[in-house]
Amino acid sequence: MTKLYIGNKNYSSWSMRPWVLMKQAGIPFDEVVLRFDSFDAGSQFKDAIGALNPVAKVPVLVDGGLVIWDTLAIAEYLAETHPDKKLWPQAAADRARARSICAEMHSGFGGLRGHCGMNIEASLPEVGARLLREQPEVKSDLERIVQMWGDLLAQHGGPMLFGGFTIADAYFAPVGTRIKTYGLPVPAAITAYIERVQALPGVKAWIDDALAEKDFLAFEEPYRSGR
């Protein structure tokens, strides 16, 4: 059985992407949770994940003797090994666009990711309002997300970014949780898209598990001193 190694579901946005993709697409796998204790060398988490891949980060997909530790590489591998699941859009132009926005997420949006860490359990609208006032990169990242999603939803008619569910929706699912956690203002059409994504069985299952964890990790909590 294929194994997917992930971190805490409340905090690990990169783990969320392939997990949601596989769950929603119906690709079977065994989940292995390596809970965060610290990201310092010598921590239990770093020792455990470092034994699997040289960058010592999650997620990691293990399929037989193959180990894949980059989220986008995992998605590409799953698309190649499960062509029947149609994980990328069917039209070549749409596939190119979907890959482009996933790569943009993979390497960009540093302001949103850095200041608005994924924290599904938390409700931090006052922090979100302050960040929009004080951190221009958060505002510009949010504006780009709204533009991107709005254009794709208008072009393809929804309900997902390219019509049906694809890797792109799994890739941006953690962004939707950030927008909700920090109460970031977005147009009604974007809110509706977030709600549709979070109602997908694969996404809902992740969120439910995240809410059930009840972990509070101080090094992941720059805005709270407790739950």
Residue frames as a rotation matrix with the C-alpha (Angstrom) as fourth column:
MET 1
0.572 0.820 0.000 0.00
0.820 -0.572 0.000 0.00
0.000 0.000 -1.000 0.00
THR 2
-0.102 -0.527 0.844 1.17
0.439 -0.785 -0.437 3.50
0.892 0.326 0.312 -0.81
LYS 3
0.146 0.083 -0.986 2.05
0.976 -0.172 0.130 5.52
-0.159 -0.982 -0.106 2.30
LEU 4
0.218 -0.069 0.973 1.72
0.305 -0.943 -0.135 9.28
0.927 0.326 -0.185 2.77
TYR 5
-0.234 -0.402 -0.885 3.69
0.971 -0.056 -0.232 10.81
0.043 -0.914 0.404 5.62
ILE 6
0.197 0.417 0.887 2.19
0.333 -0.880 0.340 14.04
0.922 0.228 -0.312 6.91
GLY 7
-0.902 -0.431 0.013 2.45
0.169 -0.381 -0.909 16.47
0.397 -0.818 0.416 9.82
ASN 8
-0.650 0.676 -0.347 -0.22
0.384 -0.101 -0.918 17.93
-0.656 -0.730 -0.194 12.08
LYS 9
-0.295 0.605 0.739 -3.42
0.941 0.050 0.334 18.48
0.165 0.794 -0.585 10.14
ASN 10
0.647 0.550 -0.528 -4.18
0.654 -0.757 0.013 21.76
-0.393 -0.353 -0.849 11.87
TYR 11
0.437 -0.589 -0.680 -0.89
-0.179 -0.798 0.576 23.34
-0.882 -0.130 -0.453 10.83
SER 12
-0.470 -0.819 0.330 0.65
0.116 0.314 0.942 21.47
-0.875 0.481 -0.053 7.89
SER 13
0.364 0.647 -0.670 -0.62
-0.549 -0.433 -0.715 23.12
-0.753 0.628 0.197 4.71
TRP 14
-0.300 -0.533 -0.791 1.82
-0.952 0.215 0.216 21.25
0.055 0.818 -0.572 2.48
SER 15
-0.941 0.019 0.339 0.69
-0.063 0.971 -0.229 17.91
-0.334 -0.237 -0.912 3.91
MET 16
-0.128 0.991 -0.036 -2.92
-0.151 -0.055 -0.987 18.88
-0.980 -0.121 0.157 3.25
ARG 17
-0.040 0.142 -0.989 -2.45
-0.925 -0.380 -0.017 19.16
-0.378 0.914 0.147 -0.51
PRO 18
-0.666 -0.207 -0.717 -1.59
-0.581 0.747 0.324 15.56
0.469 0.632 -0.618 -1.51
TRP 19
-0.917 0.379 0.123 -3.77
0.158 0.629 -0.761 14.09
-0.366 -0.679 -0.637 1.27
VAL 20
-0.088 0.923 -0.376 -6.84
-0.334 -0.383 -0.861 15.96
-0.938 0.050 0.342 0.01
LEU 21
-0.202 -0.048 -0.978 -5.96
-0.978 -0.033 0.204 15.14
-0.042 0.998 -0.040 -3.59
MET 22
-0.889 -0.212 -0.406 -5.76
-0.267 0.960 0.082 11.41
0.373 0.181 -0.910 -2.91
LYS 23
-0.741 0.669 0.058 -8.82
0.217 0.320 -0.922 11.30
-0.635 -0.671 -0.382 -0.65
GLN 24
-0.031 0.792 -0.610 -11.01
-0.525 -0.532 -0.664 13.27
-0.851 0.299 0.432 -3.02
ALA 25
-0.158 -0.109 -0.981 -9.83
-0.977 0.161 0.139 11.29
0.143 0.981 -0.132 -6.06
GLY 26
0.808 0.511 0.293 -10.31
-0.565 0.813 0.140 7.94
-0.167 -0.279 0.946 -4.31
ILE 27
0.244 -0.816 -0.524 -6.66
-0.360 0.425 -0.830 6.89
0.901 0.391 -0.190 -4.47
PRO 28
0.940 0.208 -0.271 -6.00
0.147 0.469 0.871 4.48
0.308 -0.858 0.410 -1.59
PHE 29
-0.069 -0.982 0.174 -3.10
-0.134 -0.164 -0.977 5.10
0.989 -0.091 -0.120 0.78
ASP 30
0.369 0.047 -0.928 -1.98
0.874 0.322 0.364 4.55
0.316 -0.946 0.077 4.34
GLU 31
0.619 -0.094 0.780 -1.64
-0.171 -0.985 0.017 7.74
0.766 -0.144 -0.626 6.37
VAL 32
0.137 -0.629 -0.765 1.37
0.935 0.337 -0.110 8.11
0.327 -0.701 0.634 8.66
VAL 33
0.826 0.202 0.525 1.22
0.049 -0.956 0.291 11.17
0.561 -0.214 -0.800 10.92
LEU 34
-0.157 -0.890 -0.428 4.51
0.894 0.056 -0.445 12.48
0.420 -0.452 0.787 12.26
ARG 35
0.799 0.587 -0.134 3.46
0.582 -0.696 0.422 15.08
0.154 -0.415 -0.897 14.79
PHE 36
0.200 -0.705 0.680 5.51
0.067 -0.683 -0.727 18.23
0.977 0.191 -0.089 15.03
ASP 37
0.626 -0.085 -0.775 7.51
0.779 0.024 0.626 18.62
-0.034 -0.996 0.082 18.22
SER 38
0.350 -0.558 -0.753 10.14
-0.132 -0.825 0.550 20.99
-0.928 -0.092 -0.362 16.82
PHE 39
0.995 -0.092 0.044 11.79
0.054 0.113 -0.992 21.74
0.087 0.989 0.118 13.52
ASP 40
0.417 -0.896 0.155 15.23
-0.886 -0.363 0.287 21.79
-0.201 -0.257 -0.945 15.12
ALA 41
0.019 -0.528 -0.849 17.85
-0.524 0.718 -0.458 19.22
0.852 0.453 -0.262 14.19
GLY 42
-0.897 -0.406 -0.176 17.65
-0.113 0.595 -0.795 16.28
0.428 -0.693 -0.580 16.55
SER 43
-0.351 0.855 0.382 13.92
-0.876 -0.156 -0.456 16.63
-0.331 -0.494 0.804 17.25
GLN 44
-0.365 0.288 0.885 11.80
0.069 0.957 -0.283 13.50
-0.928 -0.042 -0.369 17.01
PHE 45
0.719 0.689 -0.090 10.02
0.000 -0.129 -0.992 14.90
-0.695 0.713 -0.093 13.96
LYS 46
0.478 -0.595 -0.646 13.23
-0.871 -0.414 -0.263 15.79
-0.111 0.689 -0.716 12.13
ASP 47
-0.558 -0.700 0.446 14.83
-0.645 0.703 0.298 12.45
-0.522 -0.121 -0.844 12.93
ALA 48
-0.084 0.620 0.780 11.77
0.195 0.778 -0.597 10.51
-0.977 0.102 -0.186 11.75
ILE 49
0.874 0.478 -0.085 11.20
0.031 -0.229 -0.973 12.40
-0.484 0.848 -0.215 8.51
GLY 50
0.320 -0.847 -0.424 14.93
-0.907 -0.403 0.119 12.82
-0.272 0.347 -0.898 7.86
ALA 51
-0.413 -0.431 0.802 15.25
-0.254 0.900 0.353 9.05
-0.874 -0.058 -0.482 7.69
LEU 52
0.300 0.652 0.696 12.92
0.560 0.470 -0.682 9.14
-0.772 0.594 -0.225 4.67
ASN 53
0.676 -0.011 0.737 14.08
0.676 -0.389 -0.626 12.13
0.294 0.921 -0.256 2.65
PRO 54
-0.243 -0.967 -0.070 17.10
0.920 -0.207 -0.334 14.45
0.308 -0.146 0.940 2.58
VAL 55
-0.469 0.073 0.880 15.18
-0.004 -0.997 0.081 17.70
0.883 0.034 0.467 3.13
ALA 56
-0.818 0.112 -0.564 13.49
0.563 0.360 -0.744 16.34
0.120 -0.926 -0.357 6.29
LYS 57
-0.742 0.659 -0.126 10.10
-0.599 -0.735 -0.317 17.86
-0.302 -0.159 0.940 5.54
VAL 58
-0.445 0.707 0.549 6.56
0.579 0.695 -0.425 16.57
-0.683 0.129 -0.719 5.00
PRO 59
0.680 0.551 0.484 4.75
-0.552 0.819 -0.158 15.42
-0.484 -0.160 0.861 3.01
VAL 60
-0.602 -0.779 -0.176 6.48
-0.739 0.460 0.492 12.30
-0.303 0.426 -0.853 1.73
LEU 61
0.638 0.748 -0.182 4.88
-0.757 0.566 -0.326 9.72
-0.141 0.345 0.928 -0.54
VAL 62
-0.561 -0.757 0.335 6.31
-0.670 0.653 0.354 6.20
-0.486 -0.026 -0.873 -0.42
ASP 63
0.638 0.722 -0.269 5.19
-0.733 0.461 -0.500 3.84
-0.237 0.517 0.823 -3.17
GLY 64
0.902 -0.399 -0.166 7.06
0.337 0.890 -0.305 0.57
0.269 0.220 0.938 -2.96
GLY 65
0.141 -0.941 -0.306 10.72
0.955 0.048 0.294 1.51
-0.262 -0.334 0.905 -3.15
LEU 66
-0.262 -0.185 0.947 10.02
0.631 -0.775 0.024 4.99
0.730 0.604 0.320 -4.53
VAL 67
-0.025 0.194 -0.981 10.17
0.889 -0.445 -0.111 7.99
-0.458 -0.874 -0.161 -2.18
ILE 68
-0.217 0.056 0.974 8.84
0.651 -0.735 0.188 11.38
0.727 0.675 0.123 -3.34
TRP 69
-0.234 0.037 -0.971 9.09
0.935 -0.266 -0.235 14.40
-0.267 -0.963 0.028 -1.02
ASP 70
-0.975 -0.001 -0.222 8.09
-0.051 -0.973 0.226 17.42
-0.216 0.231 0.949 -3.08
THR 71
-0.279 0.959 0.049 4.38
0.006 0.053 -0.999 18.23
-0.960 -0.279 -0.021 -3.05
LEU 72
0.293 0.384 -0.876 4.19
-0.825 -0.360 -0.435 19.15
-0.482 0.850 0.211 -6.73
ALA 73
-0.617 -0.565 -0.548 6.24
-0.750 0.634 0.190 16.10
0.240 0.528 -0.814 -7.68
ILE 74
-0.818 0.412 0.402 3.82
0.065 0.759 -0.648 13.94
-0.572 -0.504 -0.647 -5.68
ALA 75
0.146 0.937 -0.318 0.89
-0.316 -0.260 -0.912 15.45
-0.937 0.233 0.258 -7.56
GLU 76
0.062 -0.192 -0.979 2.55
-0.996 -0.068 -0.049 14.86
-0.057 0.979 -0.195 -10.93
TYR 77
-0.903 -0.428 -0.046 3.39
-0.428 0.904 -0.011 11.27
0.046 0.010 -0.999 -10.00
LEU 78
-0.510 0.791 0.336 -0.20
0.108 0.447 -0.888 10.59
-0.853 -0.417 -0.313 -8.96
ALA 79
0.318 0.621 -0.716 -1.49
-0.654 -0.403 -0.640 12.10
-0.686 0.672 0.278 -12.21
GLU 80
-0.263 -0.517 -0.814 0.84
-0.944 0.312 0.107 9.84
0.198 0.797 -0.570 -14.21
THR 81
-0.980 -0.196 -0.026 0.10
-0.184 0.951 -0.249 6.66
0.073 -0.239 -0.968 -12.27
HIS 82
-0.436 0.898 0.060 -3.67
0.565 0.325 -0.758 7.24
-0.700 -0.297 -0.649 -12.08
PRO 83
-1.000 -0.009 -0.018 -4.62
-0.009 -0.628 0.778 8.67
-0.018 0.778 0.628 -15.49
ASP 84
-0.417 0.908 -0.047 -8.19
0.664 0.339 0.667 7.49
0.621 0.247 -0.744 -15.01
LYS 85
-0.048 0.379 -0.924 -8.61
0.932 -0.315 -0.177 9.97
-0.358 -0.870 -0.338 -12.14
LYS 86
0.211 0.127 0.969 -8.08
0.733 -0.677 -0.071 12.96
0.647 0.725 -0.236 -14.47
LEU 87
0.241 -0.181 -0.954 -6.21
0.899 -0.328 0.289 14.92
-0.365 -0.927 0.083 -11.82
TRP 88
-0.768 -0.395 -0.504 -5.17
0.144 -0.874 0.465 17.62
-0.624 0.284 0.728 -14.29
PRO 89
0.200 0.848 -0.492 -7.69
-0.480 -0.353 -0.803 19.31
-0.854 0.397 0.336 -16.64
GLN 90
0.374 0.042 0.926 -8.26
0.517 0.820 -0.246 17.51
-0.770 0.571 0.285 -19.90
ALA 91
0.947 -0.018 0.321 -7.53
0.273 -0.484 -0.831 20.36
0.170 0.875 -0.453 -22.35
ALA 92
0.141 -0.990 -0.025 -3.84
0.927 0.141 -0.349 21.04
0.349 0.026 0.937 -22.97
ALA 93
-0.245 -0.210 0.947 -4.22
0.084 -0.977 -0.195 24.80
0.966 0.032 0.257 -22.49
ASP 94
0.671 0.565 0.480 -6.06
-0.450 -0.203 0.870 24.25
0.589 -0.800 0.118 -19.20
ARG 95
0.775 -0.472 -0.420 -3.39
0.615 0.714 0.333 21.81
0.143 -0.517 0.844 -18.01
ALA 96
-0.215 -0.898 0.385 -0.71
0.722 -0.411 -0.556 24.40
0.657 0.158 0.737 -18.73
ARG 97
-0.018 0.289 0.957 -2.67
-0.365 -0.893 0.263 27.05
0.931 -0.344 0.122 -16.81
ALA 98
0.916 0.400 -0.016 -3.29
-0.151 0.383 0.911 24.70
0.371 -0.833 0.411 -13.90
ARG 99
0.424 -0.844 -0.329 0.39
0.876 0.474 -0.089 23.79
0.231 -0.251 0.940 -13.70
SER 100
-0.289 -0.538 0.792 1.30
0.354 -0.829 -0.434 27.47
0.890 0.155 0.429 -13.85
ILE 101
0.301 0.452 0.840 -0.88
-0.560 -0.629 0.539 28.46
0.772 -0.633 0.064 -10.90
CYS 102
0.960 -0.034 -0.278 0.25
0.223 0.695 0.684 25.45
0.169 -0.718 0.675 -8.86
ALA 103
0.061 -0.998 0.017 3.87
0.896 0.047 -0.442 26.41
0.440 0.042 0.897 -9.50
GLU 104
-0.159 -0.030 0.987 2.99
-0.103 -0.994 -0.047 29.98
0.982 -0.109 0.155 -8.50
MET 105
0.806 0.480 0.347 1.61
-0.414 0.037 0.910 28.68
0.424 -0.877 0.229 -5.21
HIS 106
0.758 -0.537 -0.370 4.62
0.602 0.795 0.081 26.43
0.251 -0.284 0.926 -4.77
SER 107
-0.223 -0.974 0.030 7.14
0.933 -0.222 -0.285 29.25
0.284 -0.036 0.958 -4.97
GLY 108
-0.580 0.038 0.814 5.15
0.113 -0.986 0.126 32.41
0.807 0.165 0.567 -4.31
PHE 109
0.451 0.856 0.252 2.66
-0.029 -0.268 0.963 34.06
0.892 -0.442 -0.096 -1.96
GLY 110
-0.386 -0.746 -0.542 5.38
0.561 0.276 -0.780 34.45
0.732 -0.605 0.312 0.66
GLY 111
-0.766 0.139 0.628 3.55
-0.454 -0.809 -0.375 37.26
0.456 -0.572 0.682 2.42
LEU 112
0.282 0.957 0.066 0.33
-0.803 0.198 0.562 35.33
0.525 -0.211 0.824 2.90
ARG 113
0.517 -0.115 -0.848 2.10
0.208 0.978 -0.006 32.12
0.831 -0.173 0.529 3.82
GLY 114
-0.485 -0.856 -0.181 4.60
0.417 -0.045 -0.908 33.77
0.769 -0.515 0.379 6.15
HIS 115
-0.856 0.160 0.492 2.21
-0.442 -0.721 -0.534 36.00
0.269 -0.674 0.688 8.07
CYS 116
0.111 0.969 0.221 -0.96
-0.993 0.119 -0.024 33.88
-0.050 -0.217 0.975 7.87
GLY 117
-0.858 -0.504 -0.096 0.17
-0.505 0.863 -0.023 30.39
0.094 0.029 -0.995 8.74
MET 118
-0.161 0.838 -0.521 -2.44
-0.262 0.473 0.841 27.66
0.952 0.272 0.143 8.38
ASN 119
-0.994 -0.004 0.111 -4.29
-0.109 0.201 -0.973 27.20
-0.019 -0.980 -0.200 11.65
ILE 120
-0.563 0.819 -0.113 -7.67
0.141 0.230 0.963 25.63
0.815 0.526 -0.244 10.93
GLU 121
-0.132 0.526 -0.840 -8.79
0.936 0.346 0.070 25.55
0.328 -0.777 -0.538 14.54
ALA 122
-0.638 -0.245 -0.730 -8.10
0.593 -0.761 -0.263 29.23
-0.491 -0.601 0.630 15.24
SER 123
0.465 0.698 0.545 -10.27
0.858 -0.507 -0.082 32.29
0.219 0.506 -0.834 14.56
LEU 124
-0.215 -0.738 -0.640 -8.08
0.767 -0.533 0.357 35.37
-0.605 -0.414 0.680 14.10
PRO 125
0.437 0.444 0.782 -10.01
0.869 -0.432 -0.240 38.04
0.232 0.785 -0.575 12.18
GLU 126
0.954 -0.116 -0.275 -8.49
0.008 -0.911 0.411 40.86
-0.298 -0.395 -0.869 14.23
VAL 127
0.010 -0.992 0.127 -5.01
0.148 0.127 0.981 39.61
-0.989 0.009 0.148 13.29
GLY 128
-0.115 0.010 0.993 -6.03
0.960 0.257 0.109 39.43
-0.254 0.966 -0.039 9.64
ALA 129
0.838 0.478 0.263 -7.28
0.526 -0.835 -0.158 43.02
0.144 0.271 -0.952 9.68
ARG 130
0.690 -0.648 -0.322 -4.04
-0.198 -0.597 0.777 44.22
-0.696 -0.473 -0.541 11.25
LEU 131
-0.185 -0.800 0.571 -1.90
0.455 0.446 0.771 42.30
-0.871 0.402 0.281 8.78
LEU 132
0.260 0.342 0.903 -3.78
0.965 -0.135 -0.226 43.81
0.044 0.930 -0.365 5.85
ARG 133
0.994 0.106 -0.012 -3.04
0.107 -0.988 0.115 47.26
0.001 -0.116 -0.993 7.27
GLU 134
0.616 -0.788 0.014 0.58
-0.485 -0.365 0.795 46.66
-0.621 -0.496 -0.607 8.18
GLN 135
-0.320 -0.735 0.598 1.87
0.046 0.619 0.784 44.09
-0.946 0.278 -0.164 5.69
PRO 136
0.056 0.392 -0.918 1.45
-0.835 -0.485 -0.258 45.19
-0.547 0.781 0.300 2.06
GLU 137
-0.768 -0.387 -0.510 2.60
-0.618 0.656 0.432 41.81
0.168 0.647 -0.743 0.76
VAL 138
-0.754 0.601 0.263 -0.34
0.334 0.697 -0.635 40.11
-0.565 -0.391 -0.726 2.49
LYS 139
0.121 0.823 -0.555 -2.72
-0.219 -0.523 -0.824 42.52
-0.968 0.221 0.117 0.76
SER 140
-0.120 -0.213 -0.970 -1.09
-0.971 -0.177 0.159 42.03
-0.206 0.961 -0.186 -2.65
ASP 141
-0.976 -0.218 -0.013 -1.07
-0.217 0.965 0.148 38.23
-0.020 0.147 -0.989 -2.27
LEU 142
-0.427 0.892 0.148 -4.77
0.332 0.307 -0.892 38.26
-0.841 -0.332 -0.427 -1.37
GLU 143
0.192 0.482 -0.855 -5.56
-0.598 -0.633 -0.491 40.46
-0.778 0.606 0.167 -4.35
ARG 144
-0.559 -0.463 -0.688 -3.73
-0.828 0.357 0.433 38.05
0.045 0.812 -0.583 -6.65
ILE 145
-0.923 0.279 0.265 -5.66
0.192 0.930 -0.313 35.08
-0.334 -0.238 -0.912 -5.23
VAL 146
-0.046 0.969 -0.241 -8.97
0.080 -0.237 -0.968 36.87
-0.996 -0.064 -0.067 -5.75
GLN 147
0.058 0.010 -0.998 -8.02
-0.894 -0.445 -0.056 37.78
-0.445 0.895 -0.017 -9.32
MET 148
-0.827 -0.484 -0.287 -6.79
-0.561 0.748 0.354 34.26
0.044 0.454 -0.890 -10.12
TRP 149
-0.789 0.557 0.260 -9.74
0.371 0.768 -0.522 32.41
-0.490 -0.315 -0.813 -8.69
GLY 150
0.028 0.853 -0.521 -12.27
-0.140 -0.513 -0.847 34.91
-0.990 0.097 0.105 -10.01
ASP 151
-0.187 -0.172 -0.967 -10.92
-0.946 -0.234 0.225 34.70
-0.265 0.957 -0.119 -13.57
LEU 152
-0.946 -0.242 -0.214 -10.84
-0.295 0.918 0.266 30.89
0.132 0.314 -0.940 -13.57
LEU 153
-0.592 0.796 0.123 -14.31
0.385 0.413 -0.825 30.52
-0.708 -0.441 -0.552 -12.06
ALA 154
0.142 0.640 -0.755 -15.72
-0.464 -0.631 -0.622 32.96
-0.874 0.439 0.207 -14.62
GLN 155
-0.407 -0.397 -0.823 -13.96
-0.911 0.108 0.399 31.21
-0.069 0.912 -0.405 -17.49
HIS 156
-0.906 -0.077 -0.416 -14.93
-0.155 0.975 0.159 27.66
0.393 0.209 -0.895 -16.55
GLY 157
-0.091 0.990 0.111 -18.23
-0.512 -0.143 0.847 28.28
0.854 0.020 0.519 -14.80
GLY 158
-0.309 -0.083 0.948 -17.27
-0.941 0.169 -0.292 26.45
-0.136 -0.982 -0.130 -11.60
PRO 159
0.939 0.343 0.028 -17.90
0.087 -0.316 0.945 24.76
0.332 -0.885 -0.326 -9.36
MET 160
0.481 -0.853 -0.205 -14.11
0.594 0.145 0.792 24.29
-0.645 -0.502 0.576 -9.13
LEU 161
-0.004 -0.554 -0.833 -11.34
-0.222 -0.811 0.541 26.35
-0.975 0.188 -0.120 -10.73
PHE 162
-0.815 -0.307 -0.492 -11.31
-0.543 0.107 0.833 24.29
-0.203 0.946 -0.254 -13.94
GLY 163
-0.081 0.880 -0.467 -14.86
-0.725 0.270 0.634 23.02
0.684 0.390 0.616 -13.77
GLY 164
0.798 0.289 -0.528 -14.33
0.072 0.826 0.559 19.67
0.598 -0.484 0.639 -12.05
PHE 165
0.852 -0.482 0.205 -11.98
-0.291 -0.110 0.951 18.96
-0.435 -0.869 -0.234 -9.14
THR 166
0.694 -0.712 -0.105 -8.30
0.174 0.308 -0.935 18.94
0.698 0.631 0.338 -10.09
ILE 167
-0.010 -0.832 -0.554 -4.87
0.958 0.151 -0.245 19.22
0.288 -0.533 0.796 -8.51
ALA 168
-0.573 -0.222 0.789 -5.30
0.186 -0.973 -0.139 23.01
0.798 0.067 0.599 -8.62
ASP 169
0.404 0.798 0.446 -8.21
-0.367 -0.305 0.879 22.89
0.838 -0.519 0.170 -6.15
ALA 170
0.753 -0.221 -0.620 -6.27
0.599 0.620 0.507 20.62
0.272 -0.753 0.599 -3.80
TYR 171
-0.250 -0.963 0.104 -3.29
0.846 -0.270 -0.460 22.94
0.471 -0.027 0.882 -4.07
PHE 172
-0.625 0.043 0.779 -5.26
-0.127 -0.991 -0.048 26.00
0.770 -0.129 0.625 -3.05
ALA 173
0.351 0.803 -0.481 -7.46
0.398 0.338 0.853 24.33
0.848 -0.491 -0.201 -0.41
PRO 174
-0.075 -0.398 -0.914 -5.11
0.997 -0.030 -0.069 25.46
0.000 -0.917 0.400 2.43
VAL 175
-0.923 -0.215 0.318 -5.38
0.252 -0.965 0.077 29.04
0.290 0.151 0.945 1.19
GLY 176
-0.077 0.979 0.191 -9.13
-0.032 -0.194 0.980 28.86
0.997 0.069 0.046 1.70
THR 177
0.426 0.198 -0.883 -8.60
0.812 0.348 0.469 27.82
0.400 -0.917 -0.012 5.31
ARG 178
-0.616 -0.710 -0.341 -6.25
0.785 -0.587 -0.197 30.78
-0.061 -0.389 0.919 5.81
ILE 179
-0.705 0.417 0.573 -8.79
-0.020 -0.820 0.572 33.22
0.709 0.391 0.587 4.40
LYS 180
0.384 0.900 -0.206 -11.37
0.173 0.149 0.974 31.90
0.907 -0.410 -0.098 6.87
THR 181
0.161 -0.380 -0.911 -9.03
0.967 0.247 0.068 31.75
0.199 -0.891 0.407 9.88
TYR 182
-0.704 -0.589 -0.397 -7.87
0.654 -0.756 -0.038 35.35
-0.277 -0.286 0.917 9.43
GLY 183
0.225 0.925 -0.305 -11.22
0.641 -0.376 -0.669 36.72
-0.734 -0.045 -0.678 8.27
LEU 184
-0.768 -0.586 -0.259 -9.66
0.179 -0.584 0.792 38.13
-0.615 0.562 0.553 5.10
PRO 185
0.122 0.914 -0.386 -12.25
-0.235 -0.351 -0.906 40.00
-0.964 0.202 0.172 3.04
VAL 186
-0.928 -0.323 0.184 -12.99
0.082 0.307 0.948 38.49
-0.363 0.895 -0.259 -0.37
PRO 187
-0.550 0.760 -0.347 -15.88
-0.819 -0.408 0.404 38.85
0.166 0.506 0.846 -2.84
ALA 188
0.192 0.769 0.610 -18.96
-0.809 0.476 -0.345 36.67
-0.556 -0.428 0.713 -2.47
ALA 189
0.784 0.103 -0.612 -17.99
-0.525 0.637 -0.565 34.49
0.332 0.764 0.553 -5.44
ILE 190
-0.243 -0.942 -0.232 -14.65
-0.480 0.325 -0.815 33.67
0.843 -0.087 -0.531 -3.79
THR 191
-0.512 0.160 0.844 -16.31
-0.827 0.173 -0.535 32.91
-0.232 -0.972 0.044 -0.45
ALA 192
0.589 0.806 0.055 -18.73
-0.737 0.564 -0.372 30.59
-0.331 0.179 0.926 -2.24
TYR 193
0.446 -0.518 -0.730 -15.84
-0.443 0.581 -0.683 28.79
0.778 0.627 0.030 -3.94
ILE 194
-0.633 -0.689 0.353 -14.08
-0.628 0.190 -0.755 28.31
0.453 -0.700 -0.553 -0.59
GLU 195
-0.152 0.660 0.736 -17.26
-0.841 0.305 -0.446 26.88
-0.519 -0.687 0.509 0.89
ARG 196
0.779 0.428 -0.459 -17.68
-0.619 0.646 -0.447 24.48
0.106 0.632 0.768 -2.04
VAL 197
-0.024 -0.875 -0.483 -14.10
-0.437 0.443 -0.782 23.27
0.899 0.192 -0.393 -1.68
GLN 198
-0.745 -0.328 0.581 -14.43
-0.646 0.140 -0.750 22.81
0.165 -0.934 -0.316 2.07
ALA 199
0.224 0.886 0.405 -17.64
-0.852 0.380 -0.360 20.82
-0.473 -0.265 0.840 1.55
LEU 200
0.229 -0.218 -0.949 -15.82
-0.682 0.659 -0.316 18.28
0.694 0.720 0.003 -0.66
PRO 201
0.962 0.222 -0.159 -15.60
-0.054 0.726 0.686 14.97
0.267 -0.651 0.711 1.25
GLY 202
0.323 -0.917 -0.236 -11.81
0.775 0.399 -0.490 14.86
0.543 -0.025 0.839 1.03
VAL 203
-0.441 -0.463 0.769 -11.37
0.016 -0.861 -0.509 18.41
0.897 -0.212 0.387 2.28
LYS 204
0.415 0.683 0.601 -14.03
-0.653 -0.237 0.720 18.10
0.634 -0.691 0.347 4.96
ALA 205
0.840 -0.138 -0.524 -12.35
0.357 0.869 0.343 14.95
0.408 -0.476 0.779 6.27
TRP 206
-0.221 -0.975 0.038 -9.04
0.672 -0.181 -0.719 16.81
0.707 -0.133 0.694 6.66
ILE 207
-0.358 0.133 0.924 -10.68
-0.403 -0.915 -0.024 19.76
0.842 -0.381 0.381 8.40
ASP 208
0.735 0.674 0.078 -12.62
-0.395 0.331 0.857 17.48
0.551 -0.660 0.510 10.75
ASP 209
0.549 -0.614 -0.567 -9.41
0.715 0.696 -0.062 15.66
0.433 -0.371 0.821 11.68
ALA 210
-0.439 -0.735 0.517 -7.61
0.357 -0.671 -0.650 18.97
0.825 -0.101 0.557 12.21
LEU 211
0.014 0.544 0.839 -10.32
-0.643 -0.637 0.424 20.18
0.765 -0.545 0.342 14.60
ALA 212
0.899 0.375 -0.227 -10.15
-0.117 0.705 0.699 16.90
0.422 -0.602 0.678 16.50
GLU 213
0.120 -0.948 -0.295 -6.37
0.388 0.318 -0.865 17.08
0.914 -0.010 0.406 17.09
LYS 214
0.950 0.310 -0.027 -6.56
0.167 -0.436 0.885 19.58
0.262 -0.845 -0.466 19.99
ASP 215
0.109 -0.971 -0.214 -2.82
0.994 0.111 0.002 20.21
0.022 -0.213 0.977 19.74
PHE 216
1.000 0.018 0.013 -1.37
0.018 -1.000 -0.021 23.60
0.013 0.022 -1.000 20.61
LEU 217
0.292 -0.952 0.095 2.18
0.956 0.291 -0.024 24.08
-0.004 0.098 0.995 19.37
ALA 218
0.537 -0.030 -0.843 3.63
0.354 -0.899 0.258 27.36
-0.765 -0.437 -0.472 20.59
PHE 219
-0.510 -0.830 -0.223 6.19
0.107 -0.319 0.942 27.56
-0.853 0.457 0.252 17.77
GLU 220
-0.691 0.368 0.622 3.30
0.701 0.130 0.701 27.44
0.177 0.921 -0.348 15.26
GLU 221
0.362 0.918 -0.159 1.27
0.909 -0.310 0.280 30.05
0.208 -0.246 -0.947 17.14
PRO 222
-0.675 -0.701 0.231 2.66
0.643 -0.712 -0.282 33.59
0.362 -0.042 0.931 16.73
TYR 223
-0.543 0.538 0.644 -0.70
-0.291 -0.841 0.456 35.17
0.787 0.060 0.614 17.58
ARG 224
0.616 0.785 0.070 -2.04
-0.374 0.213 0.903 33.07
0.694 -0.582 0.424 20.46
SER 225
-0.435 -0.738 0.517 -0.74
-0.832 0.109 -0.544 32.01
0.345 -0.666 -0.661 23.86
GLY 226
-0.825 0.213 0.523 -3.25
-0.110 0.848 -0.519 29.17
-0.554 -0.486 -0.676 24.22
ARG 227
-0.793 0.596 0.125 -6.34
0.403 0.360 0.841 27.57
0.457 0.718 -0.526 22.75
